[in-house]
Amino acid sequence: MKQLMKNLLNDESGQDLIEYALIAALIALAAIGAMQTLGSKISNEFNSVGSSL
């Protein structure tokens, strides 16, 4: 039983997968923020062009 607990505590096989998932989540959050900002700027430009016509 002691050996099983030691093996479970020392097991790091899933660590890489978690790190990749965190990196992917951060990239997704940055992309969402950039798209929202870009979307509002494009909307403002279309409204400006539409009002000047």
HTML snippet that shows the backbone in 3Dmol.js (N, CA, C, O; Angstrom):
<script src="https://3Dmol.org/build/3Dmol-min.js"></script>
<div id="view" style="width:600px;height:400px;position:relative"></div>
<script>
const pdb = `
ATOM      1  N   MET A   1       0.823  -1.191   0.000  1.00  0.00           N
ATOM      2  CA  MET A   1       0.000   0.000   0.000  1.00  0.00           C
ATOM      3  C   MET A   1       0.871   1.261   0.000  1.00  0.00           C
ATOM      4  O   MET A   1       0.562   2.233  -0.689  1.00  0.00           O
ATOM      5  N   LYS A   2       1.960   1.238   0.775  1.00  0.00           N
ATOM      6  CA  LYS A   2       2.869   2.377   0.817  1.00  0.00           C
ATOM      7  C   LYS A   2       3.491   2.631  -0.550  1.00  0.00           C
ATOM      8  O   LYS A   2       3.624   3.776  -0.984  1.00  0.00           O
ATOM      9  N   GLN A   3       3.870   1.545  -1.222  1.00  0.00           N
ATOM     10  CA  GLN A   3       4.492   1.679  -2.536  1.00  0.00           C
ATOM     11  C   GLN A   3       3.506   2.264  -3.540  1.00  0.00           C
ATOM     12  O   GLN A   3       3.896   3.068  -4.387  1.00  0.00           O
ATOM     13  N   LEU A   4       2.248   1.880  -3.462  1.00  0.00           N
ATOM     14  CA  LEU A   4       1.225   2.420  -4.354  1.00  0.00           C
ATOM     15  C   LEU A   4       1.054   3.918  -4.132  1.00  0.00           C
ATOM     16  O   LEU A   4       0.954   4.671  -5.101  1.00  0.00           O
ATOM     17  N   MET A   5       1.020   4.365  -2.895  1.00  0.00           N
ATOM     18  CA  MET A   5       0.891   5.791  -2.596  1.00  0.00           C
ATOM     19  C   MET A   5       2.112   6.570  -3.083  1.00  0.00           C
ATOM     20  O   MET A   5       1.974   7.672  -3.614  1.00  0.00           O
ATOM     21  N   LYS A   6       3.306   6.002  -2.904  1.00  0.00           N
ATOM     22  CA  LYS A   6       4.520   6.668  -3.401  1.00  0.00           C
ATOM     23  C   LYS A   6       4.479   6.811  -4.910  1.00  0.00           C
ATOM     24  O   LYS A   6       4.843   7.854  -5.453  1.00  0.00           O
ATOM     25  N   ASN A   7       4.032   5.752  -5.592  1.00  0.00           N
ATOM     26  CA  ASN A   7       3.959   5.802  -7.051  1.00  0.00           C
ATOM     27  C   ASN A   7       2.950   6.842  -7.521  1.00  0.00           C
ATOM     28  O   ASN A   7       3.198   7.550  -8.497  1.00  0.00           O
ATOM     29  N   LEU A   8       1.826   6.939  -6.840  1.00  0.00           N
ATOM     30  CA  LEU A   8       0.810   7.922  -7.230  1.00  0.00           C
ATOM     31  C   LEU A   8       1.296   9.346  -7.005  1.00  0.00           C
ATOM     32  O   LEU A   8       1.017  10.227  -7.818  1.00  0.00           O
ATOM     33  N   LEU A   9       2.017   9.587  -5.919  1.00  0.00           N
ATOM     34  CA  LEU A   9       2.519  10.926  -5.622  1.00  0.00           C
ATOM     35  C   LEU A   9       3.648  11.345  -6.556  1.00  0.00           C
ATOM     36  O   LEU A   9       3.815  12.532  -6.834  1.00  0.00           O
ATOM     37  N   ASN A  10       4.414  10.390  -7.034  1.00  0.00           N
ATOM     38  CA  ASN A  10       5.549  10.692  -7.902  1.00  0.00           C
ATOM     39  C   ASN A  10       5.183  10.655  -9.385  1.00  0.00           C
ATOM     40  O   ASN A  10       6.014  10.993 -10.229  1.00  0.00           O
ATOM     41  N   ASP A  11       3.970  10.255  -9.714  1.00  0.00           N
ATOM     42  CA  ASP A  11       3.564  10.145 -11.112  1.00  0.00           C
ATOM     43  C   ASP A  11       3.325  11.530 -11.700  1.00  0.00           C
ATOM     44  O   ASP A  11       2.514  12.295 -11.177  1.00  0.00           O
ATOM     45  N   GLU A  12       4.027  11.860 -12.785  1.00  0.00           N
ATOM     46  CA  GLU A  12       3.891  13.158 -13.444  1.00  0.00           C
ATOM     47  C   GLU A  12       3.510  12.993 -14.907  1.00  0.00           C
ATOM     48  O   GLU A  12       3.812  13.865 -15.722  1.00  0.00           O
ATOM     49  N   SER A  13       2.856  11.900 -15.254  1.00  0.00           N
ATOM     50  CA  SER A  13       2.582  11.620 -16.662  1.00  0.00           C
ATOM     51  C   SER A  13       1.536  12.553 -17.253  1.00  0.00           C
ATOM     52  O   SER A  13       1.571  12.798 -18.459  1.00  0.00           O
ATOM     53  N   GLY A  14       0.620  13.077 -16.476  1.00  0.00           N
ATOM     54  CA  GLY A  14      -0.410  13.968 -16.994  1.00  0.00           C
ATOM     55  C   GLY A  14      -0.040  15.444 -16.918  1.00  0.00           C
ATOM     56  O   GLY A  14      -0.833  16.299 -17.312  1.00  0.00           O
ATOM     57  N   GLN A  15       1.129  15.745 -16.427  1.00  0.00           N
ATOM     58  CA  GLN A  15       1.531  17.132 -16.216  1.00  0.00           C
ATOM     59  C   GLN A  15       1.652  17.889 -17.539  1.00  0.00           C
ATOM     60  O   GLN A  15       1.226  19.041 -17.618  1.00  0.00           O
ATOM     61  N   ASP A  16       2.210  17.283 -18.562  1.00  0.00           N
ATOM     62  CA  ASP A  16       2.372  17.960 -19.848  1.00  0.00           C
ATOM     63  C   ASP A  16       1.027  18.308 -20.464  1.00  0.00           C
ATOM     64  O   ASP A  16       0.861  19.389 -21.029  1.00  0.00           O
ATOM     65  N   LEU A  17       0.076  17.405 -20.359  1.00  0.00           N
ATOM     66  CA  LEU A  17      -1.252  17.644 -20.925  1.00  0.00           C
ATOM     67  C   LEU A  17      -1.931  18.836 -20.258  1.00  0.00           C
ATOM     68  O   LEU A  17      -2.572  19.643 -20.932  1.00  0.00           O
ATOM     69  N   ILE A  18      -1.797  18.947 -18.964  1.00  0.00           N
ATOM     70  CA  ILE A  18      -2.395  20.065 -18.236  1.00  0.00           C
ATOM     71  C   ILE A  18      -1.731  21.379 -18.647  1.00  0.00           C
ATOM     72  O   ILE A  18      -2.409  22.394 -18.808  1.00  0.00           O
ATOM     73  N   GLU A  19      -0.417  21.363 -18.815  1.00  0.00           N
ATOM     74  CA  GLU A  19       0.280  22.587 -19.234  1.00  0.00           C
ATOM     75  C   GLU A  19      -0.160  23.026 -20.622  1.00  0.00           C
ATOM     76  O   GLU A  19      -0.364  24.217 -20.858  1.00  0.00           O
ATOM     77  N   TYR A  20      -0.310  22.070 -21.552  1.00  0.00           N
ATOM     78  CA  TYR A  20      -0.770  22.409 -22.899  1.00  0.00           C
ATOM     79  C   TYR A  20      -2.197  22.953 -22.868  1.00  0.00           C
ATOM     80  O   TYR A  20      -2.525  23.874 -23.616  1.00  0.00           O
ATOM     81  N   ALA A  21      -3.035  22.395 -22.017  1.00  0.00           N
ATOM     82  CA  ALA A  21      -4.412  22.865 -21.907  1.00  0.00           C
ATOM     83  C   ALA A  21      -4.451  24.288 -21.356  1.00  0.00           C
ATOM     84  O   ALA A  21      -5.256  25.100 -21.812  1.00  0.00           O
ATOM     85  N   LEU A  22      -3.606  24.600 -20.395  1.00  0.00           N
ATOM     86  CA  LEU A  22      -3.557  25.958 -19.843  1.00  0.00           C
ATOM     87  C   LEU A  22      -3.062  26.958 -20.884  1.00  0.00           C
ATOM     88  O   LEU A  22      -3.585  28.068 -20.973  1.00  0.00           O
ATOM     89  N   ILE A  23      -2.071  26.577 -21.662  1.00  0.00           N
ATOM     90  CA  ILE A  23      -1.570  27.460 -22.714  1.00  0.00           C
ATOM     91  C   ILE A  23      -2.653  27.699 -23.760  1.00  0.00           C
ATOM     92  O   ILE A  23      -2.844  28.828 -24.210  1.00  0.00           O
ATOM     93  N   ALA A  24      -3.363  26.641 -24.149  1.00  0.00           N
ATOM     94  CA  ALA A  24      -4.442  26.784 -25.124  1.00  0.00           C
ATOM     95  C   ALA A  24      -5.546  27.683 -24.590  1.00  0.00           C
ATOM     96  O   ALA A  24      -6.112  28.479 -25.340  1.00  0.00           O
ATOM     97  N   ALA A  25      -5.860  27.569 -23.308  1.00  0.00           N
ATOM     98  CA  ALA A  25      -6.894  28.414 -22.708  1.00  0.00           C
ATOM     99  C   ALA A  25      -6.463  29.882 -22.695  1.00  0.00           C
ATOM    100  O   ALA A  25      -7.282  30.762 -22.959  1.00  0.00           O
ATOM    101  N   LEU A  26      -5.211  30.154 -22.397  1.00  0.00           N
ATOM    102  CA  LEU A  26      -4.717  31.537 -22.399  1.00  0.00           C
ATOM    103  C   LEU A  26      -4.736  32.127 -23.807  1.00  0.00           C
ATOM    104  O   LEU A  26      -5.090  33.292 -23.989  1.00  0.00           O
ATOM    105  N   ILE A  27      -4.360  31.331 -24.793  1.00  0.00           N
ATOM    106  CA  ILE A  27      -4.400  31.802 -26.177  1.00  0.00           C
ATOM    107  C   ILE A  27      -5.837  32.089 -26.595  1.00  0.00           C
ATOM    108  O   ILE A  27      -6.100  33.079 -27.278  1.00  0.00           O
ATOM    109  N   ALA A  28      -6.763  31.233 -26.193  1.00  0.00           N
ATOM    110  CA  ALA A  28      -8.171  31.433 -26.529  1.00  0.00           C
ATOM    111  C   ALA A  28      -8.711  32.715 -25.885  1.00  0.00           C
ATOM    112  O   ALA A  28      -9.446  33.467 -26.526  1.00  0.00           O
ATOM    113  N   LEU A  29      -8.354  32.962 -24.642  1.00  0.00           N
ATOM    114  CA  LEU A  29      -8.811  34.181 -23.972  1.00  0.00           C
ATOM    115  C   LEU A  29      -8.260  35.432 -24.655  1.00  0.00           C
ATOM    116  O   LEU A  29      -8.974  36.420 -24.822  1.00  0.00           O
ATOM    117  N   ALA A  30      -7.002  35.382 -25.044  1.00  0.00           N
ATOM    118  CA  ALA A  30      -6.404  36.524 -25.738  1.00  0.00           C
ATOM    119  C   ALA A  30      -7.073  36.741 -27.089  1.00  0.00           C
ATOM    120  O   ALA A  30      -7.311  37.883 -27.482  1.00  0.00           O
ATOM    121  N   ALA A  31      -7.375  35.672 -27.799  1.00  0.00           N
ATOM    122  CA  ALA A  31      -8.025  35.790 -29.101  1.00  0.00           C
ATOM    123  C   ALA A  31      -9.432  36.357 -28.962  1.00  0.00           C
ATOM    124  O   ALA A  31      -9.846  37.182 -29.777  1.00  0.00           O
ATOM    125  N   ILE A  32     -10.166  35.932 -27.954  1.00  0.00           N
ATOM    126  CA  ILE A  32     -11.521  36.447 -27.736  1.00  0.00           C
ATOM    127  C   ILE A  32     -11.479  37.936 -27.429  1.00  0.00           C
ATOM    128  O   ILE A  32     -12.282  38.705 -27.959  1.00  0.00           O
ATOM    129  N   GLY A  33     -10.556  38.343 -26.584  1.00  0.00           N
ATOM    130  CA  GLY A  33     -10.420  39.767 -26.256  1.00  0.00           C
ATOM    131  C   GLY A  33     -10.054  40.596 -27.473  1.00  0.00           C
ATOM    132  O   GLY A  33     -10.595  41.684 -27.673  1.00  0.00           O
ATOM    133  N   ALA A  34      -9.141  40.091 -28.283  1.00  0.00           N
ATOM    134  CA  ALA A  34      -8.738  40.822 -29.484  1.00  0.00           C
ATOM    135  C   ALA A  34      -9.882  40.917 -30.478  1.00  0.00           C
ATOM    136  O   ALA A  34     -10.068  41.959 -31.107  1.00  0.00           O
ATOM    137  N   MET A  35     -10.648  39.852 -30.630  1.00  0.00           N
ATOM    138  CA  MET A  35     -11.773  39.860 -31.574  1.00  0.00           C
ATOM    139  C   MET A  35     -12.873  40.824 -31.135  1.00  0.00           C
ATOM    140  O   MET A  35     -13.491  41.485 -31.970  1.00  0.00           O
ATOM    141  N   GLN A  36     -13.115  40.904 -29.850  1.00  0.00           N
ATOM    142  CA  GLN A  36     -14.132  41.832 -29.365  1.00  0.00           C
ATOM    143  C   GLN A  36     -13.709  43.271 -29.615  1.00  0.00           C
ATOM    144  O   GLN A  36     -14.520  44.093 -30.042  1.00  0.00           O
ATOM    145  N   THR A  37     -12.459  43.577 -29.355  1.00  0.00           N
ATOM    146  CA  THR A  37     -11.958  44.932 -29.591  1.00  0.00           C
ATOM    147  C   THR A  37     -11.992  45.262 -31.073  1.00  0.00           C
ATOM    148  O   THR A  37     -12.431  46.344 -31.462  1.00  0.00           O
ATOM    149  N   LEU A  38     -11.536  44.348 -31.886  1.00  0.00           N
ATOM    150  CA  LEU A  38     -11.519  44.567 -33.330  1.00  0.00           C
ATOM    151  C   LEU A  38     -12.939  44.683 -33.865  1.00  0.00           C
ATOM    152  O   LEU A  38     -13.198  45.500 -34.749  1.00  0.00           O
ATOM    153  N   GLY A  39     -13.853  43.889 -33.351  1.00  0.00           N
ATOM    154  CA  GLY A  39     -15.247  43.945 -33.793  1.00  0.00           C
ATOM    155  C   GLY A  39     -15.889  45.287 -33.503  1.00  0.00           C
ATOM    156  O   GLY A  39     -16.624  45.817 -34.336  1.00  0.00           O
ATOM    157  N   SER A  40     -15.621  45.838 -32.339  1.00  0.00           N
ATOM    158  CA  SER A  40     -16.210  47.140 -32.009  1.00  0.00           C
ATOM    159  C   SER A  40     -15.606  48.248 -32.868  1.00  0.00           C
ATOM    160  O   SER A  40     -16.312  49.176 -33.263  1.00  0.00           O
ATOM    161  N   LYS A  41     -14.320  48.164 -33.158  1.00  0.00           N
ATOM    162  CA  LYS A  41     -13.692  49.174 -34.017  1.00  0.00           C
ATOM    163  C   LYS A  41     -14.244  49.108 -35.438  1.00  0.00           C
ATOM    164  O   LYS A  41     -14.499  50.143 -36.054  1.00  0.00           O
ATOM    165  N   ILE A  42     -14.428  47.909 -35.953  1.00  0.00           N
ATOM    166  CA  ILE A  42     -14.989  47.757 -37.301  1.00  0.00           C
ATOM    167  C   ILE A  42     -16.424  48.271 -37.334  1.00  0.00           C
ATOM    168  O   ILE A  42     -16.827  48.932 -38.291  1.00  0.00           O
ATOM    169  N   SER A  43     -17.186  47.974 -36.304  1.00  0.00           N
ATOM    170  CA  SER A  43     -18.564  48.452 -36.228  1.00  0.00           C
ATOM    171  C   SER A  43     -18.619  49.974 -36.216  1.00  0.00           C
ATOM    172  O   SER A  43     -19.455  50.576 -36.889  1.00  0.00           O
ATOM    173  N   ASN A  44     -17.733  50.590 -35.455  1.00  0.00           N
ATOM    174  CA  ASN A  44     -17.687  52.054 -35.411  1.00  0.00           C
ATOM    175  C   ASN A  44     -17.349  52.640 -36.776  1.00  0.00           C
ATOM    176  O   ASN A  44     -17.924  53.652 -37.179  1.00  0.00           O
ATOM    177  N   GLU A  45     -16.423  52.014 -37.486  1.00  0.00           N
ATOM    178  CA  GLU A  45     -16.056  52.503 -38.823  1.00  0.00           C
ATOM    179  C   GLU A  45     -17.214  52.388 -39.806  1.00  0.00           C
ATOM    180  O   GLU A  45     -17.462  53.313 -40.580  1.00  0.00           O
ATOM    181  N   PHE A  46     -17.932  51.257 -39.782  1.00  0.00           N
ATOM    182  CA  PHE A  46     -19.090  51.106 -40.661  1.00  0.00           C
ATOM    183  C   PHE A  46     -20.170  52.118 -40.335  1.00  0.00           C
ATOM    184  O   PHE A  46     -20.802  52.665 -41.239  1.00  0.00           O
ATOM    185  N   ASN A  47     -20.389  52.372 -39.047  1.00  0.00           N
ATOM    186  CA  ASN A  47     -21.377  53.380 -38.658  1.00  0.00           C
ATOM    187  C   ASN A  47     -20.961  54.759 -39.122  1.00  0.00           C
ATOM    188  O   ASN A  47     -21.806  55.547 -39.546  1.00  0.00           O
ATOM    189  N   SER A  48     -19.683  55.067 -39.050  1.00  0.00           N
ATOM    190  CA  SER A  48     -19.169  56.355 -39.496  1.00  0.00           C
ATOM    191  C   SER A  48     -19.358  56.507 -41.002  1.00  0.00           C
ATOM    192  O   SER A  48     -19.804  57.556 -41.467  1.00  0.00           O
ATOM    193  N   VAL A  49     -19.029  55.486 -41.754  1.00  0.00           N
ATOM    194  CA  VAL A  49     -19.188  55.527 -43.206  1.00  0.00           C
ATOM    195  C   VAL A  49     -20.673  55.622 -43.569  1.00  0.00           C
ATOM    196  O   VAL A  49     -21.049  56.372 -44.469  1.00  0.00           O
ATOM    197  N   GLY A  50     -21.493  54.877 -42.881  1.00  0.00           N
ATOM    198  CA  GLY A  50     -22.933  54.900 -43.150  1.00  0.00           C
ATOM    199  C   GLY A  50     -23.568  56.242 -42.866  1.00  0.00           C
ATOM    200  O   GLY A  50     -24.451  56.681 -43.602  1.00  0.00           O
ATOM    201  N   SER A  51     -23.126  56.899 -41.804  1.00  0.00           N
ATOM    202  CA  SER A  51     -23.707  58.184 -41.459  1.00  0.00           C
ATOM    203  C   SER A  51     -23.225  59.300 -42.408  1.00  0.00           C
ATOM    204  O   SER A  51     -23.933  60.283 -42.628  1.00  0.00           O
ATOM    205  N   SER A  52     -22.020  59.136 -42.963  1.00  0.00           N
ATOM    206  CA  SER A  52     -21.533  60.163 -43.882  1.00  0.00           C
ATOM    207  C   SER A  52     -22.127  60.009 -45.280  1.00  0.00           C
ATOM    208  O   SER A  52     -22.048  60.934 -46.088  1.00  0.00           O
ATOM    209  N   LEU A  53     -22.715  58.863 -45.573  1.00  0.00           N
ATOM    210  CA  LEU A  53     -23.362  58.683 -46.868  1.00  0.00           C
ATOM    211  C   LEU A  53     -24.713  59.335 -46.809  1.00  0.00           C
ATOM    212  O   LEU A  53     -25.453  59.314 -47.793  1.00  0.00           O
TER     213      LEU A  53
END
`;
const viewer = $3Dmol.createViewer("view");
viewer.addModel(pdb, "pdb");
viewer.setStyle({}, {cartoon: {color: "spectrum"}});
viewer.zoomTo();
viewer.render();
</script>
